[in-house]
Amino acid sequence: MGLFGLAMMFAPAVGPTLSGWIVQNYDWHLLFSGMVPFGVIVLVIAFFKLKNIEEPKNIKLDYFGTFSSLAGVGLLLYGLTEAGTKGWTDIAVLAYIVIGLVLIVAFVLQRLKSENPMLDMRVFRYSIFSLSTIINVFVTASMFAGMILLPIYLQNLRGFTPLESGLLMLPGALIMMVMSPVSGILFDRIGPRPLAIVGMIITTVTTFEFTHLTVDTSYSFILILYMVRYFGMSLLMMPIMTAGMNQRRKAWASTARRCPTRFAKSAARSGQA
């Protein structure tokens, strides 16, 4: 998982700096059109290298689940987005959010009753898996909030160039990228709890410090604060995710030993037979 995180963090490490350089020196449309060649390369490699691990199955499409999940999440996100422009009391905004939540709840309830769910919600009965998911939601939201809001602050309020704001974010992302496999090694040696506690304290304190930024805050202070914040997150993300996945794996192994028939049925429902 640490090595997997290393690959995941490569793009956030180089993306803001490279994007800042492109926006500063070229047309911003290049940020999108420039991805087309990479997409073609990925398609070609996937066509020749990506293989099925399991035999393909003729699974019937769940029309209600597909509609309720897509429409529910889409309406909820659209409502939250429009709230920033129209306000939280706007009738249309409230309607989007409420309808989206109703559809998501309907999707979850149907998943719990279905014998062959498109998305098995029963995994959340595992406490560590659920806790790790909740923590990762907040950590990921915090990480992307910083990646989105900090360049706006640096460029619109402080007058820094896109390249300068990208360079400020580069060291923190590099630290997170390098620390991802290191935190994986530490997880194997000391377990997730010490990493989670230390990482959460660092992330919470540094995130709170970001709420006190002013137009006079020095560039170097923001740089160091951003680096320390990402160091804290690097102790959280992969270890917490691994802890949650490990409980799920151990539960499956235990069920397989104690109840082979029950395990076979559960695995078949989940497509993991």
C-alpha positions in Angstrom: 0.0 0.0 0.0 2.9 2.3 0.7 4.3 1.7 -2.8 0.9 2.2 -4.2 0.7 5.5 -2.4 4.0 6.5 -3.9 2.5 6.2 -7.4 -0.6 8.1 -6.3 1.4 11.0 -4.9 3.5 11.5 -8.0 0.9 13.5 -9.8 0.1 15.9 -6.8 3.9 16.3 -6.4 4.6 17.5 -9.9 1.1 18.6 -11.1 0.8 22.1 -9.4 4.3 23.2 -10.3 4.1 22.0 -13.9 0.6 23.4 -14.3 1.7 26.8 -12.9 4.6 26.9 -15.4 2.2 26.1 -18.3 -0.4 28.7 -17.2 2.3 31.3 -16.8 3.9 30.7 -20.2 1.3 29.1 -22.4 -2.4 29.0 -23.0 -4.3 27.3 -20.2 -6.2 25.0 -22.6 -2.9 23.1 -22.9 -3.6 21.7 -19.4 -6.4 19.7 -21.0 -5.4 19.1 -24.6 -1.9 18.1 -23.4 -3.4 15.2 -21.5 -4.8 13.6 -24.7 -1.4 12.0 -25.8 -1.0 10.5 -22.3 -4.5 9.1 -22.5 -3.8 7.5 -25.8 -0.6 6.0 -24.4 -2.4 4.6 -21.4 -5.1 3.1 -23.7 -2.5 1.4 -25.9 -0.6 0.0 -22.9 -3.8 -1.2 -21.2 -4.9 -3.0 -24.4 -1.8 -5.1 -24.5 -0.9 -5.4 -20.8 -4.1 -5.3 -18.7 -5.5 -8.8 -18.2 -8.6 -10.1 -16.5 -7.7 -11.6 -13.1 -11.1 -13.5 -13.0 -13.2 -15.0 -15.7 -15.7 -12.4 -17.1 -19.3 -12.9 -15.8 -22.6 -12.0 -17.5 -23.9 -9.7 -14.7 -27.3 -8.0 -15.2 -27.1 -4.2 -15.0 -28.8 -2.8 -11.9 -30.8 0.1 -13.5 -32.2 1.4 -10.2 -28.8 1.3 -8.5 -27.1 3.0 -11.5 -29.7 5.7 -11.7 -30.0 6.4 -8.0 -26.2 6.5 -7.4 -25.4 8.7 -10.4 -28.3 11.1 -10.0 -28.0 11.2 -6.2 -24.3 12.0 -6.1 -24.6 14.3 -9.1 -27.4 16.4 -7.6 -25.8 16.5 -4.2 -22.5 17.8 -5.6 -24.3 20.3 -7.9 -26.3 21.6 -4.9 -23.1 22.0 -2.8 -21.4 23.8 -5.7 -24.3 26.2 -6.4 -24.5 27.0 -2.6 -21.3 28.9 -3.0 -22.9 31.2 -5.5 -26.6 31.3 -4.6 -26.4 30.7 -0.9 -27.5 27.9 1.4 -31.1 29.2 1.7 -31.8 29.2 -2.0 -34.8 27.0 -2.9 -33.1 25.3 -5.9 -29.9 24.6 -3.9 -31.9 23.0 -1.1 -33.9 21.0 -3.6 -30.8 19.6 -5.3 -29.2 18.6 -1.9 -32.4 17.1 -0.5 -33.2 15.1 -3.7 -29.6 13.9 -3.9 -29.5 12.8 -0.3 -32.9 10.9 -0.7 -31.6 9.1 -3.8 -28.3 8.2 -2.1 -30.2 6.8 1.0 -32.5 4.8 -1.4 -29.4 3.4 -3.1 -27.9 2.4 0.2 -31.1 0.8 1.5 -31.5 -1.2 -1.7 -27.9 -2.4 -1.6 -28.4 -3.7 1.9 -31.5 -5.7 0.8 -30.0 -7.0 -2.5 -28.7 -10.5 -2.7 -26.2 -9.5 -5.4 -25.5 -5.8 -4.7 -23.7 -3.6 -7.2 -21.8 -2.1 -4.3 -21.8 -4.2 -1.1 -22.5 -1.8 1.8 -22.3 -4.6 4.3 -18.5 -4.1 4.6 -19.2 -1.1 6.9 -20.2 -3.5 9.6 -16.5 -3.9 10.2 -15.6 -1.2 12.8 -12.0 -0.6 11.8 -12.9 -0.5 8.1 -15.7 2.0 8.8 -13.4 4.2 11.0 -10.6 4.1 8.5 -13.0 5.2 5.8 -14.3 8.1 7.8 -10.8 9.3 8.7 -9.7 9.0 5.1 -12.7 11.1 3.9 -11.7 13.9 6.2 -7.9 13.6 5.4 -8.5 13.5 1.7 -11.0 16.4 1.8 -8.4 18.4 3.8 -5.7 17.6 1.4 -7.6 18.7 -1.7 -9.0 21.7 0.0 -5.5 22.9 0.6 -4.4 22.1 -2.9 -7.4 24.1 -4.3 -7.6 27.1 -1.9 -3.9 27.8 -1.3 -3.1 28.7 -4.9 -6.2 31.0 -4.9 -4.9 32.7 -1.8 -1.3 33.0 -3.1 -2.3 34.4 -6.5 -5.4 36.4 -5.9 -4.5 37.9 -2.5 -0.8 37.9 -2.4 0.0 38.4 -6.1 2.3 35.5 -6.6 2.6 34.0 -10.1 1.1 30.5 -10.9 4.6 29.1 -11.0 5.5 30.5 -7.6 2.4 29.1 -6.0 3.1 25.7 -7.7 6.7 25.7 -6.4 5.5 26.4 -2.9 3.3 23.2 -3.0 6.0 21.0 -4.6 8.1 20.2 -1.4 5.1 19.2 0.6 3.9 16.8 -2.1 7.3 15.4 -2.5 7.5 14.7 1.2 4.2 12.9 1.1 5.4 10.9 -2.0 8.6 9.8 -0.3 7.0 9.2 3.1 4.3 6.9 1.6 6.4 3.8 1.4 8.2 4.8 4.6 5.0 4.9 6.5 4.2 1.5 5.1 7.4 0.1 6.6 6.6 1.8 9.9 3.1 0.3 9.8 4.5 -3.2 9.5 6.8 -2.6 12.5 4.6 -0.6 15.0 1.1 -0.9 13.7 -1.4 1.9 12.7 -2.2 3.5 16.0 1.0 5.4 16.7 1.1 6.6 13.1 -2.5 7.6 13.2 -2.3 9.6 16.4 0.9 11.4 15.5 -0.3 12.1 12.0 -3.7 13.4 13.1 -2.1 15.7 15.7 0.3 17.2 13.1 -2.5 17.5 10.5 -4.9 19.1 12.9 -2.4 21.7 14.3 -1.1 22.7 10.9 -4.5 22.9 9.3 -5.6 25.2 12.2 -2.6 27.4 11.5 -3.7 27.8 7.9 -6.8 29.5 9.3 -4.6 32.3 10.6 -2.9 33.2 7.3 -2.9 37.0 6.5 -1.7 39.1 3.6 1.5 39.6 5.6 2.4 36.0 6.2 5.7 35.2 4.8 6.2 32.9 1.8 8.8 30.8 3.7 6.4 30.3 6.7 3.6 29.0 4.4 6.1 26.7 2.6 7.3 25.1 5.9 3.7 24.9 7.2 2.6 23.2 4.1 5.5 20.7 4.2 4.8 19.8 7.8 1.1 19.4 7.1 1.7 17.0 4.3 4.2 15.1 6.5 1.4 14.5 9.0 -1.0 13.4 6.2 1.6 10.9 4.9 1.5 9.2 8.3 -2.3 8.9 8.1 -3.5 8.0 4.6 -1.9 4.7 3.7 -1.6 3.2 7.2 -5.2 4.0 8.0 -6.4 2.6 4.6 -4.3 -0.6 5.1 -5.6 -1.1 8.6 -9.2 -1.0 7.3 -8.4 -3.4 4.4 -6.6 -5.8 6.8 -9.7 -6.2 9.0 -11.8 -7.0 6.0 -9.2 -9.5 4.8 -8.9 -11.2 8.2 -12.7 -11.4 8.5 -12.9 -13.2 5.1 -10.1 -15.6 6.1 -11.8 -16.3 9.4 -15.2 -17.0 7.7 -13.5 -19.3 5.2 -12.0 -21.4 8.0 -15.2 -21.5 10.2 -17.9 -21.6 7.6 -16.7 -22.7 4.1 -20.2 -22.8 2.7 -21.2 -19.4 4.0 -17.8 -18.0 2.7 -18.4 -19.4 -0.8 -21.9 -17.8 -1.0 -20.6 -14.5 0.3 -17.6 -14.6 -2.1 -19.9 -15.4 -5.0 -22.2 -12.4 -4.1 -19.2 -10.1 -4.0 -17.6 -11.5 -7.2 -14.6 -12.7 -5.3 -15.1 -16.5 -5.6 
